[in-house]
Amino acid sequence: MTTATPFATGANARVNALPTPPTGWPIGSYGTYEEAQRAVDHLADNDFPVADVTIVGVEPMIVERVTGRLTWGRVLGAGAASGAWFGLFVGLLLGLFSTGGALAPIITGLVVGTVFGLAGAAVRYSAQRGRRDFASTTQLVAGRYDVLSDPRSAERGKEMLTSLAWRSA
């Protein structure tokens, strides 16, 4: 994977670290990212210069999918578990560098981490005052995905994607 920098030279000069609008002519439009990927894969399989292609998500939206209801039990359980993992990690690190036995720092880290995890989860959940009693995941998605191509090969790409659409239908 290439990391872009504002000072890129040579092959990396094409990738710009600053936000720039996409360029090219539209050669296809798709309802899902998976369909747009399939179209570009079709172009690549048929020796199209895919380095000239860009997939652009248009009409971005934030989608929040509710995954379940939050209760005090779930909140405290999750807080205790995450605190225990962190405490175990810290205890293991302390145990590695301890001159005494390694068991005492591990158990201490586990207990202290669990207590702090419980306390932190309780404080955060009680601060919500019942306004958000659900868990969710958030994604940034687009309303549609356009495939753009450099003008020099756009007509050929459009023909190839049209033939793909006819075969799929």
Helices and strands as residue ranges (DSSP letters): G 10-14, E 25-30, H 33-45, G 50-52, E 53-69, H 72-97, H 103-128, E 134-149, H 151-168
